[in-house]
Amino acid sequence: MPRVHQIERERMVVDSPTAERRAALLVASIISYVLGVVELFLTFRFLLLLFGANGSNAFVNIIYSLTDPLVAPFRGIFSNAVQGIAVFDWSTILAMIVYAVIAYVIIGLIAPERPEYDDFL
């Protein structure tokens, strides 16, 4: 008579994210998105100043107007390097670094684990 082996299957239990975790991940995603937009605008500002863009141009003026309040707290900490009409704006670089650090610290506090794709489903 042939032997019958019983194989016990392991059941894999996957925890679905709780509502609290989903909310934390949503807030972390929003903060990350806002940081990306802020960094994008600050990068535009930096490059426009670096290449000596015409401040009376509508697009350039909008970028400067939107980013002035973001850069204002950091003005005067370092002197800007000026070469002709080009400006290396240290205050913009410092603002980008500080905002990124603040955002990542907040994200780390509210969602310390790295989000998985399945957490959003």
N, C-alpha and C positions, 0 to 999 in steps of 0.2 A: 504494500500500500504506500503510495507516495506521501511524503511529508508535506504538510501544509504549513507554510510560514505566514504568520500574521505580521503584517507590517503596520506599525502604528504611525499614523500621519501626524505631523506637527501642524497645529493650526496657528497660522500667523495672524496675530491681532494687530491691526494698524489703528493707532489712535487718530481719530479725526480731530482737527484743531478745534479748540473750544471757541466760543463766541468772543471771549476776552482775548484770546490769542489772535483771532482773525482781526479784531479791532486794532490790536497793537500793530499787526502787520500792515493793516490799511494805513494807519497813521504814519508808520515808518516809510511806507511807499510814497505817501503824499509829501512827507518831509524830503525824501530823496528826490522826488520830481521837482519840488520847489527849489531845492539846492541846485539841481541841474539847470533850471531856467535862470536863476540868479548868476551862476557861474558862466553861463553862456553870454548873458548881457555884459557881465564884467569883463569877459574875454574880448567881446566886441569893443568895449570902451578902451581897454588896454591897447588893442591893435590899432584902433583909430587914432589914439594919441601918439602911439609909436610911429605911425606912418604919416603923421602931421595932417590928418584929415581936416577939411574945411568945416569949421564949426557952424557956419551959416547954412550948410546943407541940411535939409529937413530930416533925413534919416539920421545923420550924425547928431543933430540937435536933440532928436527924440532919445537916442541912446544915452547921451550925456544927461538929459533931464531925468530919465528913469534911474540912472545909476548914481547920480550925485548924492541922494540921501543915503545910499548904501556905502559910499566911500567917505562921506563927511567925517565920521568918527575917527578915521585913520589919517586924515590930512595933517601934515606938519610933523608926523613922527619921523619920517625920513625925507631928505631933500630929493626932489625929482631931478633926474639927469636930463638936461636939455641940450640938443644938438641941432641948431637951426630951428626948424619948425617941429622936429620930432621930439617927443617927450617920453622918457621911460618913467612911468607913473608908479612909484613904489607903493603909494597908498592903495591903488587898485590891487596890486599883487598881495599886499597884506590883508586886504578885505577878503579876497578870494580864499586865502589860507584860513583866516579866522572863521569865516562862515562855514567852510567845509569841516573844520574841527568841531565847531559847535553842533552842526547837523549830525555828524557821525557819533558824537557823544550822546546826543539825545536819542538817536536811533539805537545805539547800544544799550541805553538804559530801558527803553520801552520794549524792545524786541531783541534781547541778547543773543538768541539763537538765529542762525542764518535761515531766512525763509526758504521753504521749498515751494516748488510750483504747485504741488497738490494742496498746499495750505490755502490757496486762493480759490479753490474750486468748491 
